[in-house]
């Protein structure tokens, strides 16, 4: 839990990557957080997954499970 909190603070709260300027309202923080969560869960390149985004890895995984068997 500490690791994800540290990443969130470093990548979302302490930078302006997911928002412009300082946070003025709770809604600003919520909007930036939603953007960071989307990036983290869907679009970031994940080293443990072969440097592909998690969504692509998941799609490939389920596509492999749903392949029809080839006759031998």
NORFENDA-V805826 format. One record per residue. N is the residue number from 0. RES is the residue in one letter. SS is DSSP state (H for helix, E for strand, L for the rest). PHI is phi in radians with two decimals (NA if undefined). OMEGA is omega as a letter, one per 40 degrees, with the letter a starting at -180 (NA if undefined). Layout:
n = [N	N]
res = [RES	RES]
ss = [SS	SS]
phi = [PHI	PHI]
omega = [OMEGA	OMEGA]
This chain:
n = [0	1	2	3	4	5	6	7	8	9	10	11	12	13	14	15	16	17	18	19	20	21	22	23	24	25	26	27	28	29	30	31	32	33	34	35	36	37	38	39	40	41	42	43	44	45	46	47	48	49	50	51	52	53	54	55	56	57	58	59	60	61	62	63	64	65	66	67	68	69	70	71]
res = [X	X	X	X	X	X	X	X	X	X	X	X	X	X	X	X	X	X	X	X	X	X	X	X	X	X	X	X	X	X	X	X	X	X	X	X	X	X	X	X	X	X	X	X	X	X	X	X	X	X	X	X	X	X	X	X	X	X	X	X	X	X	X	X	X	X	X	X	X	X	X	X]
ss = [L	H	H	H	H	H	H	H	H	H	H	H	H	L	L	L	L	L	L	L	L	L	L	L	L	H	H	H	H	H	H	H	H	H	H	H	H	H	H	H	H	H	H	L	E	E	H	H	H	L	L	E	E	H	H	H	H	H	H	H	H	H	H	H	H	L	L	L	L	L	L	L]
phi = [NA	-1.10	-1.13	-1.16	-1.11	-1.11	-1.07	-1.02	-1.12	-1.21	-1.62	-1.96	-1.34	-1.55	-2.17	-1.97	-1.16	-1.84	-2.81	-1.79	1.23	-1.26	-1.27	-1.95	-2.40	-1.08	-1.06	-1.07	-1.15	-1.10	-1.15	-1.12	-1.10	-1.06	-1.12	-1.16	-1.09	-1.06	-1.07	-1.13	-1.50	-2.09	-1.86	-1.20	-1.42	-1.89	-1.05	-1.26	-1.88	1.40	1.01	-2.05	-1.11	-0.95	-1.15	-1.17	-1.10	-1.11	-1.10	-1.14	-1.06	-1.24	-1.12	-1.17	-1.21	-1.66	-1.16	-1.35	-1.17	-1.56	-1.15	-1.66]
omega = [a	a	a	i	i	i	a	a	a	a	a	a	a	i	i	i	a	i	i	i	a	i	i	a	i	i	i	i	i	a	i	i	i	i	i	i	i	i	a	a	a	a	a	i	a	a	a	a	i	a	i	i	a	a	i	i	i	i	i	i	a	i	i	i	a	i	i	i	i	i	a	NA]
